[in-house]
Amino acid sequence: MRVALRAQATAALRVRWKDWVADPRHKHKHGRRVAEAVRPVFEEWVEGVKSHDLTFHAVQILSGHGCFGKYLHSIGKERTTCCWYCPEGADTAQHTLEICPEWTKERRALRAQLGGHLSLPAVVAKLVRPGEEGRDNWRAFTFFASAVLRKKEADERVRRGEAAPPQSDSD
């Protein structure tokens, strides 16, 4: 009985989530961004998330809620939306994932695994590939997200005066 109720609740939740993903009228831009990326591969995404670790930093890249100038500005923690690393404009999750030259080395490794296109829908489609390819894609994405966002978080703490700058090797 308990197992049947759990399965029924899970199925109902999945239907509600699928309806939410299919609804183009999301109030928040970040919700739309994720929904548009997941919508074409919804079933594969739900199954894939069960079998992979959805890390804290990976969720930040996917949702746009994290150490990004635009998000931090929207919650009053940053005076500007500008990127701290380049003059290319607003610092967003997509800017970090696809454009900012500061993350070229990390991005090169990600592109080597996922291929050249790093729009969020393209990345999500690669993450849900079956078998070993999907696992390798997932590992590469979570590695990129963690490496880049840990550095951005450390730099943010230094900018705010909450931490000392790292010592250079020449000291």
DSSP file (Angstrom, degrees, kcal/mol; ACC not computed):
  #  RESIDUE AA STRUCTURE BP1 BP2  ACC     N-H-->O    O-->H-N    N-H-->O    O-->H-N    TCO  KAPPA ALPHA  PHI   PSI    X-CA   Y-CA   Z-CA
    1    1 A M     >        0   0    0      0, 0.0     4,-2.4     0, 0.0     5,-0.2   0.000 360.0 360.0 360.0 -47.4    0.0    0.0    0.0
    2    2 A R  H  >  +     0   0    0      1,-0.2     4,-2.4     2,-0.2     5,-0.2   0.905 360.0  49.3 -62.7 -42.4    2.7    2.4    1.0
    3    3 A V  H  > S+     0   0    0      1,-0.2     4,-2.5     2,-0.2    -1,-0.2   0.904 110.9  50.5 -63.7 -41.8    4.8    1.7   -2.2
    4    4 A A  H  > S+     0   0    0      2,-0.2     4,-2.4     1,-0.2    -2,-0.2   0.906 110.7  48.8 -64.2 -41.9    1.7    2.2   -4.3
    5    5 A L  H  X S+     0   0    0     -4,-2.4     4,-2.6     2,-0.2    -2,-0.2   0.908 111.4  49.8 -64.3 -41.4    0.9    5.5   -2.7
    6    6 A R  H  X S+     0   0    0     -4,-2.4     4,-2.6     2,-0.2    -2,-0.2   0.927 111.7  48.2 -62.9 -44.2    4.5    6.7   -3.1
    7    7 A A  H  X S+     0   0    0     -4,-2.5     4,-2.4     1,-0.2    -2,-0.2   0.899 112.4  49.4 -63.1 -40.6    4.4    5.7   -6.8
    8    8 A Q  H  X S+     0   0    0     -4,-2.4     4,-2.3     2,-0.2    -2,-0.2   0.916 112.2  47.3 -65.0 -43.6    1.1    7.5   -7.3
    9    9 A A  H  X S+     0   0    0     -4,-2.6     4,-2.5     2,-0.2    -2,-0.2   0.897 112.2  50.5 -64.8 -40.5    2.4   10.6   -5.6
   10   10 A T  H  X S+     0   0    0     -4,-2.6     4,-2.4     2,-0.2    -2,-0.2   0.915 110.7  48.8 -63.6 -43.3    5.6   10.5   -7.7
   11   11 A A  H  X S+     0   0    0     -4,-2.4     4,-2.0     2,-0.2    -2,-0.2   0.906 112.1  48.7 -63.8 -41.5    3.6   10.1  -10.9
   12   12 A A  H  X S+     0   0    0     -4,-2.3     4,-2.2     2,-0.2    -2,-0.2   0.906 111.9  49.2 -65.2 -41.0    1.3   13.1  -10.0
   13   13 A L  H  X S+     0   0    0     -4,-2.5     4,-2.7     1,-0.2    -2,-0.2   0.899 109.0  52.7 -64.3 -40.5    4.3   15.2   -9.1
   14   14 A R  H  X S+     0   0    0     -4,-2.4     4,-2.7     2,-0.2    -1,-0.2   0.902 108.7  50.0 -62.6 -40.9    6.0   14.3  -12.4
   15   15 A V  H  X S+     0   0    0     -4,-2.0     4,-2.4     2,-0.2    -2,-0.2   0.920 112.0  48.0 -63.2 -43.9    2.8   15.4  -14.3
   16   16 A R  H  X S+     0   0    0     -4,-2.2     4,-2.3     2,-0.2    -2,-0.2   0.914 113.2  47.7 -63.4 -41.9    2.7   18.7  -12.5
   17   17 A W  H  X S+     0   0    0     -4,-2.7     4,-2.8     2,-0.2    -2,-0.2   0.914 110.8  51.0 -65.8 -41.7    6.4   19.3  -13.1
   18   18 A K  H  X S+     0   0    0     -4,-2.7     4,-2.0     1,-0.2    -1,-0.2   0.901 110.5  49.7 -62.7 -39.9    6.0   18.4  -16.8
   19   19 A D  H  X S+     0   0    0     -4,-2.4     4,-1.1     2,-0.2    -1,-0.2   0.908 110.9  49.9 -63.0 -41.8    3.0   20.9  -17.0
   20   20 A W  H >< S+     0   0    0     -4,-2.3     3,-0.6     1,-0.2    -2,-0.2   0.926 111.1  48.5 -62.3 -45.0    5.2   23.6  -15.4
   21   21 A V  H 3< S+     0   0    0     -4,-2.8    -1,-0.2     1,-0.2    -2,-0.2   0.857 111.2  51.0 -63.5 -35.2    8.0   22.9  -17.8
   22   22 A A  H 3< S+     0   0    0     -4,-2.0    -1,-0.2    -5,-0.2    -2,-0.2   0.680  88.8  94.3 -76.9 -17.4    5.6   23.1  -20.7
   23   23 A D    <<  -     0   0    0     -4,-1.1     3,-0.5    -3,-0.6    12,-0.1  -0.665  58.0-164.5 -81.1 115.3    4.1   26.4  -19.6
   24   24 A P  S    S+     0   0    0      0, 0.0    -1,-0.1     0, 0.0    -4,-0.1   0.461  72.7  83.3 -78.4   1.0    5.9   29.3  -21.4
   25   25 A R        +     0   0    0      7,-0.0    -2,-0.0     2,-0.0     7,-0.0  -0.024  56.3 156.5 -97.4  32.2    4.6   31.9  -18.9
   26   26 A H        -     0   0    0     -3,-0.5     6,-0.1     1,-0.1    -5,-0.0  -0.319  40.3-141.1 -59.5 137.0    7.1   31.5  -16.1
   27   27 A K  S    S+     0   0    0      4,-0.0     2,-0.4     5,-0.0    -1,-0.1   0.870  83.2  59.0 -67.3 -38.2    7.4   34.7  -14.0
   28   28 A H  S  > S-     0   0    0      1,-0.1     4,-1.9     2,-0.0     3,-0.3  -0.781  76.0-138.8-103.0 136.8   11.1   34.5  -13.6
   29   29 A K  H  > S+     0   0    0     -2,-0.4     4,-2.6     1,-0.2     5,-0.2   0.882 104.9  55.5 -56.6 -41.0   13.6   34.5  -16.4
   30   30 A H  H  > S+     0   0    0      1,-0.2     4,-2.2     2,-0.2    -1,-0.2   0.888 105.8  51.6 -63.7 -37.7   15.7   31.8  -14.8
   31   31 A G  H  > S+     0   0    0     -3,-0.3     4,-2.5     1,-0.2    -1,-0.2   0.909 111.0  47.9 -63.2 -41.5   12.7   29.5  -14.5
   32   32 A R  H  X S+     0   0    0     -4,-1.9     4,-3.1     2,-0.2     5,-0.3   0.916 108.9  54.8 -63.0 -43.0   12.0   30.0  -18.2
   33   33 A R  H  X S+     0   0    0     -4,-2.6     4,-1.4     1,-0.2    -2,-0.2   0.926 113.5  40.1 -58.7 -48.0   15.7   29.4  -19.1
   34   34 A V  H  X S+     0   0    0     -4,-2.2     4,-2.5     2,-0.2     5,-0.3   0.928 115.2  52.0 -68.0 -45.0   15.7   26.0  -17.3
   35   35 A A  H  X S+     0   0    0     -4,-2.5     4,-2.8     1,-0.2    -2,-0.2   0.912 109.1  50.0 -59.2 -43.9   12.2   25.0  -18.6
   36   36 A E  H  < S+     0   0    0     -4,-3.1    -1,-0.2     1,-0.2    -2,-0.2   0.847 113.6  46.5 -64.6 -33.0   13.2   25.8  -22.2
   37   37 A A  H  < S+     0   0    0     -4,-1.4     4,-0.2    -5,-0.3    -2,-0.2   0.874 119.7  38.0 -75.4 -37.5   16.3   23.7  -21.9
   38   38 A V  H >< S+     0   0    0     -4,-2.5     3,-1.6     1,-0.2     7,-0.2   0.801  96.2  82.3 -84.5 -30.7   14.6   20.7  -20.2
   39   39 A R  G >< S+     0   0    0     -4,-2.8     3,-1.2    -5,-0.3     4,-0.2   0.846  90.5  48.3 -47.1 -50.0   11.3   20.7  -22.1
   40   40 A P  G 3  S+     0   0    0      0, 0.0    -1,-0.3     0, 0.0    -2,-0.1   0.737 125.6  29.8 -68.1 -18.6   12.5   18.8  -25.2
   41   41 A V  G <> S+     0   0    0     -3,-1.6     4,-2.8    -4,-0.2     5,-0.2  -0.106  78.5 137.2-128.6  35.6   14.2   16.1  -23.1
   42   42 A F  H <> S+     0   0    0     -3,-1.2     4,-2.6     1,-0.2     5,-0.2   0.910  73.4  43.9 -54.6 -53.5   11.9   16.1  -20.0
   43   43 A E  H  > S+     0   0    0      1,-0.2     4,-2.2     2,-0.2    -1,-0.2   0.915 116.2  47.8 -61.8 -43.1   11.6   12.4  -19.5
   44   44 A E  H  > S+     0   0    0      1,-0.2     4,-2.8     2,-0.2    -1,-0.2   0.882 111.2  52.4 -64.0 -37.8   15.3   11.7  -20.1
   45   45 A W  H  X S+     0   0    0     -4,-2.8     4,-2.8    -7,-0.2     5,-0.2   0.941 108.8  48.8 -63.2 -48.1   16.1   14.6  -17.7
   46   46 A V  H  X S+     0   0    0     -4,-2.6     4,-1.1     1,-0.2    -2,-0.2   0.927 116.3  43.1 -59.5 -45.4   14.0   13.2  -14.9
   47   47 A E  H  X S+     0   0    0     -4,-2.2     4,-1.0    -5,-0.2    -1,-0.2   0.898 113.9  51.8 -67.5 -39.5   15.5    9.7  -15.3
   48   48 A G  H >X S+     0   0    0     -4,-2.8     4,-0.8     1,-0.2     3,-0.5   0.880 103.7  56.2 -65.4 -39.3   19.0   11.2  -15.7
   49   49 A V  H 3< S+     0   0    0     -4,-2.8     3,-0.5     1,-0.2    -1,-0.2   0.842 102.8  57.8 -63.0 -32.1   18.8   13.2  -12.5
   50   50 A K  H 3< S+     0   0    0     -4,-1.1    -1,-0.2    -5,-0.2    -2,-0.2   0.857 112.5  38.9 -63.8 -34.3   18.0   10.0  -10.6
   51   51 A S  H << S+     0   0    0     -4,-1.0     2,-0.3    -3,-0.5    -1,-0.2   0.424 113.5  56.9-101.7   1.4   21.2    8.4  -11.7
   52   52 A H  S  < S-     0   0    0     -4,-0.8     2,-0.7    -3,-0.5    83,-0.0  -0.906  85.9-104.5-129.3 158.1   23.6   11.3  -11.5
   53   53 A D        -     0   0    0     -2,-0.3     2,-1.1     1,-0.0    -3,-0.1  -0.732  24.2-155.5 -81.6 118.9   24.7   13.8   -8.8
   54   54 A L        -     0   0    0     -2,-0.7    -1,-0.0    -5,-0.2    -5,-0.0  -0.801  26.5-154.7 -92.8  94.6   23.1   17.1   -9.3
   55   55 A T     >  -     0   0    0     -2,-1.1     4,-2.4     1,-0.1     5,-0.2  -0.190  24.3-110.4 -75.5 162.2   25.7   19.2   -7.5
   56   56 A F  H  > S+     0   0    0      1,-0.2     4,-1.6     2,-0.2    -1,-0.1   0.917 119.5  44.1 -53.9 -49.5   25.2   22.6   -5.8
   57   57 A H  H  > S+     0   0    0      2,-0.2     4,-2.0     1,-0.2    -1,-0.2   0.847 110.0  55.1 -71.2 -33.8   27.4   24.3   -8.4
   58   58 A A  H  > S+     0   0    0      1,-0.2     4,-2.5     2,-0.2    -1,-0.2   0.918 107.3  51.0 -63.1 -41.9   25.7   22.5  -11.4
   59   59 A V  H  X S+     0   0    0     -4,-2.4     4,-3.0     1,-0.2     6,-0.3   0.882 107.3  54.3 -62.1 -37.7   22.3   23.7  -10.1
   60   60 A Q  H  X S+     0   0    0     -4,-1.6     4,-2.4     2,-0.2     5,-0.3   0.918 109.5  46.2 -64.1 -42.4   23.7   27.3  -10.0
   61   61 A I  H  < S+     0   0    0     -4,-2.0    -2,-0.2     2,-0.2    -1,-0.2   0.924 116.7  45.6 -64.0 -43.0   24.8   27.1  -13.6
   62   62 A L  H  < S+     0   0    0     -4,-2.5    -2,-0.2     1,-0.2    -1,-0.2   0.913 122.5  34.3 -66.3 -42.9   21.5   25.6  -14.7
   63   63 A S  H  < S-     0   0    0     -4,-3.0    -2,-0.2    -5,-0.2    -1,-0.2   0.722  96.2-130.1 -88.3 -22.6   19.3   28.0  -12.7
   64   64 A G  S  < S+     0   0    0     -4,-2.4     2,-0.9    -5,-0.3     7,-0.2   0.483  70.4 123.9  81.7   1.7   21.4   31.2  -12.9
   65   65 A H        +     0   0    0     -6,-0.3     2,-0.3    -5,-0.3    -1,-0.2  -0.841  51.3  60.5 -98.5 102.8   21.1   31.6   -9.2
   66   66 A G  S    S-     0   0    0     -2,-0.9     2,-2.4     2,-0.2     6,-0.2  -0.912 101.7 -13.7 176.4-149.7   24.6   31.8   -7.9
   67   67 A C  S    S+     0   0    0     -2,-0.3     2,-0.4     4,-0.1    -2,-0.1  -0.402  87.4 124.3 -82.0  64.2   27.8   33.8   -8.0
   68   68 A F     >  -     0   0    0     -2,-2.4     4,-3.0    -4,-0.1     5,-0.3  -0.989  65.2-130.2-126.4 133.4   26.9   35.8  -11.1
   69   69 A G  H  > S+     0   0    0     -2,-0.4     4,-2.5     1,-0.2     5,-0.2   0.861 106.8  51.9 -51.4 -42.8   26.8   39.6  -11.2
   70   70 A K  H  > S+     0   0    0     21,-2.9     4,-1.9    11,-0.4    -1,-0.2   0.926 114.1  42.2 -64.4 -44.4   23.3   39.8  -12.7
   71   71 A Y  H  > S+     0   0    0     20,-0.4     4,-1.3    -3,-0.2    -2,-0.2   0.945 114.6  50.1 -66.6 -47.5   21.8   37.5  -10.0
   72   72 A L  H  <>S+     0   0    0     -4,-3.0     5,-3.1     1,-0.2     6,-0.9   0.871 110.9  50.7 -60.6 -36.4   23.8   39.1   -7.1
   73   73 A H  H ><5S+     0   0    0     -4,-2.5     3,-1.5    -5,-0.3    -1,-0.2   0.901 105.4  56.5 -65.0 -40.7   22.6   42.5   -8.4
   74   74 A S  H 3<5S+     0   0    0     -4,-1.9    -1,-0.2     1,-0.3    -2,-0.2   0.756 110.9  43.5 -65.8 -23.8   19.0   41.4   -8.5
   75   75 A I  T 3<5S-     0   0    0     -4,-1.3    -1,-0.3    -3,-0.3    -2,-0.2   0.256 120.3-106.7-105.2  11.7   19.2   40.4   -4.8
   76   76 A G  T < 5S+     0   0    0     -3,-1.5    -3,-0.2     2,-0.2    -2,-0.1   0.662  90.8 111.2  79.0  17.5   21.0   43.5   -3.7
   77   77 A K  S   <S+     0   0    0     -5,-3.1     2,-0.3    -6,-0.2    -4,-0.3   0.465  75.6  42.9-101.2  -2.3   24.4   42.0   -3.1
   78   78 A E        -     0   0    0     -6,-0.9    -2,-0.2    -7,-0.1    -1,-0.1  -0.998  66.7-144.4-143.2 142.2   26.2   43.6   -6.0
   79   79 A R  S    S+     0   0    0     -2,-0.3     2,-0.3    -3,-0.1    -1,-0.1   0.738  85.6  27.5 -78.0 -22.8   26.0   47.2   -7.3
   80   80 A T        -     0   0    0      2,-0.1    -7,-0.1     1,-0.1    -8,-0.1  -0.901  63.9-136.4-137.0 161.9   26.3   46.2  -11.0
   81   81 A T        +     0   0    0     -2,-0.3    10,-3.5    -8,-0.1   -11,-0.4   0.476  65.8 124.8 -93.1  -4.4   25.5   43.3  -13.3
   82   82 A C  B     -A   90   0A   0      8,-0.3     8,-0.2   -13,-0.2     2,-0.2  -0.120  69.9-103.0 -62.1 150.6   28.9   43.5  -15.0
   83   83 A C        -     0   0    0      6,-2.0     6,-0.1     3,-0.3    -1,-0.1  -0.506  19.7-146.4 -69.4 139.2   31.3   40.7  -15.3
   84   84 A W  S    S+     0   0    0     -2,-0.2    -1,-0.1     1,-0.2    -2,-0.1   0.599  95.1  43.6 -80.4 -12.9   34.2   40.9  -12.8
   85   85 A Y  S    S+     0   0    0      1,-0.2    -1,-0.2     0, 0.0    -3,-0.0   0.634 118.0  17.0-112.1 -18.8   36.6   39.3  -15.3
   86   86 A C        -     0   0    0      3,-0.2     3,-0.4    15,-0.0    -3,-0.3  -0.965  65.8-118.3-151.9 164.6   35.9   40.8  -18.7
   87   87 A P  S    S+     0   0    0      0, 0.0     3,-0.1     0, 0.0    -3,-0.0   0.188  77.8 111.3 -90.6  18.0   34.3   43.8  -20.4
   88   88 A E  S    S-     0   0    0      1,-0.2     2,-0.3     7,-0.0    12,-0.0   0.462  81.7-106.1 -77.5  -0.4   31.8   41.6  -22.3
   89   89 A G  S    S+     0   0    0     -3,-0.4    -6,-2.0    -6,-0.1    -1,-0.2  -0.876  75.2  20.6 119.9-150.3   28.7   42.8  -20.4
   90   90 A A  B     -A   82   0A   0     -2,-0.3     2,-0.9    -8,-0.2    -8,-0.3  -0.311  66.9-127.8 -66.0 138.0   26.4   41.3  -17.8
   91   91 A D        +     0   0    0    -10,-3.5   -21,-2.9     4,-0.1   -20,-0.4  -0.784  47.1 153.9 -87.7 105.7   27.8   38.4  -15.8
   92   92 A T     >  -     0   0    0     -2,-0.9     4,-2.3   -23,-0.2     5,-0.2  -0.730  60.1-100.1-122.4 172.6   25.2   35.6  -16.1
   93   93 A A  H  > S+     0   0    0     -2,-0.2     4,-2.6     1,-0.2     5,-0.2   0.913 125.6  48.6 -60.2 -41.6   25.3   31.8  -15.9
   94   94 A Q  H  >>S+     0   0    0      2,-0.2     4,-2.8     1,-0.2     5,-0.5   0.896 108.8  52.4 -68.1 -39.0   25.3   31.7  -19.7
   95   95 A H  I  >>S+     0   0    0      2,-0.2     5,-2.6     1,-0.2     4,-2.1   0.923 113.1  45.6 -58.9 -44.3   28.0   34.3  -19.9
   96   96 A T  I  <5S+     0   0    0     -4,-2.3    -2,-0.2     1,-0.2    -1,-0.2   0.918 117.1  44.3 -64.9 -44.4   30.1   32.2  -17.5
   97   97 A L  I  <5S+     0   0    0     -4,-2.6    -2,-0.2    -5,-0.2    -1,-0.2   0.865 132.1  13.6 -67.9 -38.5   29.3   28.9  -19.3
   98   98 A E  I  <5S+     0   0    0     -4,-2.8    -3,-0.2    -5,-0.2    -2,-0.2   0.704 128.7  22.2-117.8 -24.9   29.8   30.1  -22.9
   99   99 A I  I  <<S+     0   0    0     -4,-2.1    -3,-0.2    -5,-0.5    -4,-0.1   0.841  74.2 104.9-120.2 -50.1   31.6   33.5  -23.3
  100  100 A C    > < -     0   0    0     -5,-2.6     3,-1.5     1,-0.2   -14,-0.0  -0.127  54.9-147.3 -54.3 123.3   33.8   34.9  -20.5
  101  101 A P  G >  S+     0   0    0      0, 0.0     3,-1.5     0, 0.0     4,-0.2   0.693  90.1  76.4 -65.7 -17.7   37.5   34.5  -21.5
  102  102 A E  G 3  S+     0   0    0      1,-0.3     3,-0.3     2,-0.1     4,-0.2   0.812  98.4  44.9 -60.1 -28.7   38.5   34.0  -17.8
  103  103 A W  G <> S+     0   0    0     -3,-1.5     4,-2.9     1,-0.2    -1,-0.3   0.056  75.5 118.3-106.5  24.3   37.1   30.4  -18.0
  104  104 A T  H <> S+     0   0    0     -3,-1.5     4,-2.5     1,-0.2    -1,-0.2   0.907  76.1  49.1 -58.2 -45.9   38.7   29.5  -21.4
  105  105 A K  H  > S+     0   0    0     -3,-0.3     4,-1.5    -4,-0.2    -1,-0.2   0.945 115.6  42.4 -61.8 -49.1   40.8   26.6  -20.0
  106  106 A E  H  > S+     0   0    0      1,-0.2     4,-1.8     2,-0.2    -1,-0.2   0.889 115.1  51.3 -64.3 -39.3   37.9   25.1  -18.1
  107  107 A R  H  X S+     0   0    0     -4,-2.9     4,-3.3     1,-0.2     5,-0.2   0.860 103.2  59.1 -66.8 -36.2   35.5   25.6  -21.0
  108  108 A R  H  X S+     0   0    0     -4,-2.5     4,-2.2    -5,-0.2    -1,-0.2   0.924 107.0  46.9 -59.2 -44.5   38.0   23.9  -23.4
  109  109 A A  H  X S+     0   0    0     -4,-1.5     4,-1.2     2,-0.2    -1,-0.2   0.900 113.2  49.0 -64.3 -40.5   37.8   20.7  -21.3
  110  110 A L  H  X S+     0   0    0     -4,-1.8     4,-3.1     1,-0.2     3,-0.5   0.929 112.0  48.0 -64.7 -44.8   34.0   20.9  -21.2
  111  111 A R  H  X S+     0   0    0     -4,-3.3     4,-2.5     1,-0.2    -2,-0.2   0.856 103.9  61.3 -64.7 -34.4   33.8   21.5  -25.0
  112  112 A A  H  < S+     0   0    0     -4,-2.2    -1,-0.2    -5,-0.2    -2,-0.2   0.864 116.0  33.2 -59.5 -34.3   36.2   18.6  -25.6
  113  113 A Q  H  < S+     0   0    0     -4,-1.2    -2,-0.2    -3,-0.5    -1,-0.2   0.899 130.4  30.9 -87.0 -45.8   33.6   16.3  -23.9
  114  114 A L  H  < S-     0   0    0     -4,-3.1    -3,-0.2     1,-0.3     3,-0.2   0.688 107.2-115.1 -90.4 -19.0   30.3   17.9  -24.9
  115  115 A G     <  -     0   0    0     -4,-2.5    -1,-0.3    -5,-0.3    -2,-0.1  -0.483  45.4 -56.9 101.4 178.4   31.2   19.4  -28.3
  116  116 A G  S    S+     0   0    0     -2,-0.2     2,-0.5    -4,-0.1    -1,-0.2   0.775 105.5  81.7 -71.8 -31.4   31.3   23.0  -29.4
  117  117 A H        +     0   0    0     -3,-0.2   -19,-0.0     1,-0.1    -1,-0.0  -0.660  46.1 175.3 -88.1 122.3   27.8   24.3  -28.6
  118  118 A L        +     0   0    0     -2,-0.5    -1,-0.1     4,-0.1     2,-0.1  -0.006  27.3 135.3-117.6  29.6   27.3   25.4  -25.0
  119  119 A S     >  -     0   0    0      1,-0.1     4,-2.5   -21,-0.1     5,-0.2  -0.435  69.5-110.4 -65.3 155.4   23.8   26.9  -25.0
  120  120 A L  H  > S+     0   0    0      1,-0.2     4,-2.9     2,-0.2     5,-0.2   0.913 118.2  51.2 -60.4 -43.4   21.8   25.6  -22.1
  121  121 A P  H  > S+     0   0    0      0, 0.0     4,-2.2     0, 0.0    -1,-0.2   0.903 111.7  48.5 -59.7 -38.2   19.5   23.4  -24.2
  122  122 A A  H  > S+     0   0    0      2,-0.2     4,-1.7     1,-0.2    -2,-0.2   0.913 113.0  47.4 -66.7 -41.8   22.5   21.9  -26.0
  123  123 A V  H  X S+     0   0    0     -4,-2.5     4,-2.2     2,-0.2    -1,-0.2   0.946 112.4  48.6 -63.9 -48.5   24.2   21.2  -22.7
  124  124 A V  H  X S+     0   0    0     -4,-2.9     4,-1.3     1,-0.2    -2,-0.2   0.907 109.5  53.2 -59.8 -42.1   21.1   19.6  -21.1
  125  125 A A  H  < S+     0   0    0     -4,-2.2    -1,-0.2    -5,-0.2    -2,-0.2   0.873 110.8  47.3 -60.7 -36.8   20.6   17.5  -24.2
  126  126 A K  H >< S+     0   0    0     -4,-1.7     3,-1.2     1,-0.2    -1,-0.2   0.847 106.2  58.5 -72.5 -33.7   24.2   16.2  -23.9
  127  127 A L  H 3< S+     0   0    0     -4,-2.2    11,-0.2     1,-0.2    -1,-0.2   0.801 104.5  51.2 -66.2 -27.9   23.7   15.5  -20.2
  128  128 A V  T 3< S+     0   0    0     -4,-1.3    -1,-0.2    -5,-0.2    -2,-0.2   0.335  77.2 128.1 -95.6   8.5   20.8   13.1  -20.8
  129  129 A R    <   -     0   0    0     -3,-1.2     8,-0.1     4,-0.1     5,-0.1  -0.334  65.8-104.1 -59.4 146.5   22.6   11.0  -23.4
  130  130 A P  S >> S-     0   0    0      0, 0.0     4,-1.0     0, 0.0     3,-0.6  -0.290  70.4 -10.1 -74.1 158.2   22.4    7.3  -22.4
  131  131 A G  H 3> S-     0   0    0      1,-0.2     4,-2.0     2,-0.2     3,-0.2  -0.111 120.0 -11.4  66.8-149.7   25.1    5.2  -21.0
  132  132 A E  H 3> S+     0   0    0      1,-0.2     4,-2.8     2,-0.2     5,-0.2   0.840 130.9  58.3 -59.0 -38.5   28.8    6.0  -20.6
  133  133 A E  H <> S+     0   0    0     -3,-0.6     4,-2.6     1,-0.2    -1,-0.2   0.932 107.4  46.7 -60.5 -45.9   28.5    9.1  -22.8
  134  134 A G  H  X S+     0   0    0     -4,-1.0     4,-2.6    -3,-0.2    -1,-0.2   0.904 112.7  49.9 -62.3 -42.0   25.9   10.7  -20.6
  135  135 A R  H  X S+     0   0    0     -4,-2.0     4,-2.5     2,-0.2    -2,-0.2   0.922 112.9  46.6 -62.7 -43.9   27.9    9.8  -17.4
  136  136 A D  H  X S+     0   0    0     -4,-2.8     4,-2.3     2,-0.2    -2,-0.2   0.898 112.9  49.5 -65.7 -40.1   31.0   11.4  -18.9
  137  137 A N  H  X S+     0   0    0     -4,-2.6     4,-2.4    -5,-0.2    -2,-0.2   0.923 111.3  49.5 -62.7 -44.2   29.1   14.4  -20.1
  138  138 A W  H  X S+     0   0    0     -4,-2.6     4,-2.8   -11,-0.2     5,-0.3   0.924 110.9  49.7 -61.6 -45.7   27.6   14.8  -16.6
  139  139 A R  H  X S+     0   0    0     -4,-2.5     4,-2.3     1,-0.2    -1,-0.2   0.920 111.2  49.1 -59.5 -44.9   31.1   14.5  -15.0
  140  140 A A  H  X S+     0   0    0     -4,-2.3     4,-2.4     2,-0.2    -1,-0.2   0.903 112.9  47.6 -63.5 -41.4   32.6   17.1  -17.3
  141  141 A F  H  X S+     0   0    0     -4,-2.4     4,-2.8     2,-0.2    -2,-0.2   0.934 113.6  45.7 -66.6 -46.4   29.7   19.6  -16.7
  142  142 A T  H  X S+     0   0    0     -4,-2.8     4,-2.4     2,-0.2     5,-0.2   0.862 112.5  52.1 -67.7 -33.1   29.8   19.2  -12.9
  143  143 A F  H  X S+     0   0    0     -4,-2.3     4,-2.8    -5,-0.3     5,-0.2   0.943 111.6  46.6 -64.9 -46.8   33.6   19.5  -12.9
  144  144 A F  H  X S+     0   0    0     -4,-2.4     4,-2.6     1,-0.2     5,-0.3   0.950 113.4  48.9 -57.4 -50.9   33.3   22.7  -14.9
  145  145 A A  H  X S+     0   0    0     -4,-2.8     4,-2.4     1,-0.2     5,-0.3   0.918 115.0  43.8 -58.8 -46.2   30.6   24.1  -12.7
  146  146 A S  H  X S+     0   0    0     -4,-2.4     4,-2.2    -5,-0.2     5,-0.3   0.931 114.4  48.3 -66.9 -45.8   32.5   23.4   -9.5
  147  147 A A  H  X S+     0   0    0     -4,-2.8     4,-1.4    -5,-0.2    -2,-0.2   0.938 118.3  39.7 -61.1 -47.7   35.9   24.6  -10.7
  148  148 A V  H  X S+     0   0    0     -4,-2.6     4,-2.4    -5,-0.2    -2,-0.2   0.935 118.0  45.4 -70.6 -47.2   34.6   27.9  -12.1
  149  149 A L  H  X S+     0   0    0     -4,-2.4     4,-2.7    -5,-0.3     5,-0.2   0.835 108.6  55.7 -73.0 -30.9   32.1   28.7   -9.3
  150  150 A R  H  X S+     0   0    0     -4,-2.2     4,-2.3    -5,-0.3    -1,-0.2   0.926 111.6  45.5 -61.7 -42.1   34.5   27.8   -6.5
  151  151 A K  H  X S+     0   0    0     -4,-1.4     4,-2.6    -5,-0.3    -2,-0.2   0.922 113.1  49.2 -66.5 -44.3   37.0   30.4   -8.0
  152  152 A K  H  X S+     0   0    0     -4,-2.4     4,-2.3     1,-0.2    -2,-0.2   0.906 111.9  49.2 -62.1 -41.1   34.2   33.0   -8.5
  153  153 A E  H  X S+     0   0    0     -4,-2.7     4,-2.2     2,-0.2    -1,-0.2   0.915 111.4  48.7 -64.8 -43.0   33.1   32.5   -4.9
  154  154 A A  H  X S+     0   0    0     -4,-2.3     4,-1.9     1,-0.2    -2,-0.2   0.921 112.5  48.5 -62.6 -43.6   36.6   32.8   -3.5
  155  155 A D  H  X S+     0   0    0     -4,-2.6     4,-2.6     1,-0.2    -1,-0.2   0.873 109.2  53.3 -64.6 -36.9   37.2   36.0   -5.6
  156  156 A E  H  X S+     0   0    0     -4,-2.3     4,-2.1     2,-0.2     6,-0.2   0.914 106.9  51.6 -64.6 -42.0   33.8   37.4   -4.3
  157  157 A R  H  <>S+     0   0    0     -4,-2.2     5,-2.7     1,-0.2     6,-1.0   0.894 111.0  48.6 -61.4 -39.3   34.9   36.8   -0.7
  158  158 A V  H ><5S+     0   0    0     -4,-1.9     3,-1.4     4,-0.2    -2,-0.2   0.938 110.2  51.0 -65.2 -46.6   38.2   38.7   -1.4
  159  159 A R  H 3<5S+     0   0    0     -4,-2.6    -2,-0.2     1,-0.3    -1,-0.2   0.857 110.8  48.9 -59.0 -36.4   36.3   41.6   -3.1
  160  160 A R  T 3<5S-     0   0    0     -4,-2.1    -1,-0.3    -5,-0.2    -2,-0.2   0.501 116.1-115.6 -82.6  -3.9   34.0   41.9   -0.1
  161  161 A G  T < 5S+     0   0    0     -3,-1.4    -3,-0.2    -4,-0.3    -2,-0.1   0.671  84.2 119.7  78.2  16.4   37.0   41.9    2.3
  162  162 A E  S   <S+     0   0    0     -5,-2.7     2,-0.3    -6,-0.2    -4,-0.2   0.561  77.4  24.0 -89.0  -9.9   35.9   38.6    3.9
  163  163 A A  S    S-     0   0    0     -6,-1.0    -2,-0.2    -5,-0.1    -1,-0.1  -0.986  82.7-108.5-151.0 154.7   39.1   36.8    2.9
  164  164 A A        -     0   0    0     -2,-0.3    -6,-0.1     1,-0.1     3,-0.1  -0.572  45.8 -97.6 -81.8 149.2   42.7   37.7    2.1
  165  165 A P        -     0   0    0      0, 0.0    -1,-0.1     0, 0.0     3,-0.1  -0.341  50.2 -95.1 -61.0 148.0   43.8   37.4   -1.5
  166  166 A P        -     0   0    0      0, 0.0     2,-0.2     0, 0.0    -3,-0.0  -0.345  42.5-106.1 -64.1 147.0   45.7   34.1   -2.2
  167  167 A Q        -     0   0    0     -3,-0.1     2,-0.1     1,-0.1    -3,-0.0  -0.533  34.2-125.2 -72.6 137.6   49.5   34.3   -2.0
  168  168 A S    >   -     0   0    0     -2,-0.2     3,-1.3     1,-0.1    -1,-0.1  -0.448  18.3-115.8 -80.1 160.0   51.2   34.2   -5.3
  169  169 A D  T 3  S+     0   0    0      1,-0.3    -1,-0.1     2,-0.1    -2,-0.0   0.709 111.8  64.1 -66.9 -20.8   53.9   31.6   -6.0
  170  170 A S  T 3         0   0    0      1,-0.2    -1,-0.3     0, 0.0    -3,-0.0   0.551 360.0 360.0 -83.7  -7.0   56.5   34.4   -6.4
  171  171 A D    <         0   0    0     -3,-1.3    -1,-0.2     0, 0.0    -2,-0.1   0.483 360.0 360.0 -75.9 360.0   56.2   35.5   -2.7
